């Protein structure tokens, strides 16, 4: 289950970073630079969180 959640979060991360780099035409609000920066930062944050979920061990105490 943990792997499935991490994969979904990585897919969201990839989509957000893609929208930050090359915004699709159906997102007209991404034409502003500040919105693209926000999408890039949030996408990178999700990516780091997903990798942390995959590579850290949980304490079962």
N, C-alpha and C positions, 0 to 999 in steps of 0.2 A: 504494500500500500504506500509506503514511504517513497518508493522509487517512482510509482505512478504520479504521485503529487509533485515530485521533483521534475519529472518530465513535462507535466502540464505547465509548471511555473517557468521552465526553460523555454517552452514554446511561446508563452506570453512575453518573456524577456526578448526573444528573437523578434517577435512582431513589433514590440515597442521600439527596439533599436532600429529595425528596418524603417519604421515610420519616422524616426528622428533623422535618419540619413537621407532617405528618399521618400518624402511624404506622398501617399496616393492622392489622386485627384478627388476622391470622395470624402476626404478630410480637409475642407478648406481652411479650418482654423489652424492647421499645421504650417501655414505659409509664414506665420510669424516666427522669428528666430527664438524667442523665449519659450514658446510652446514646444519647439523641437528640442531645446536644451532640457526642458523638464521631462519630456518623453525619454530622452537618452539617459538621464540620471536615474529615473525610476526603473527603466529597463535594466540598467547595469546593477541597480540595487537588487532587483528580483533575481538576476542571474547569480549574484554572489550568495544570496540567501539559498537558492536552490542547490548550488554547489556545496554550501555549508551543510545543508540537510543530507546530502548524499554522502559526504565524507567524514561526518562526525559520528561518534558512537554515543548512544543514549545510555544513561545510567539507569539500571533497573533495580534500584535499591528501595 
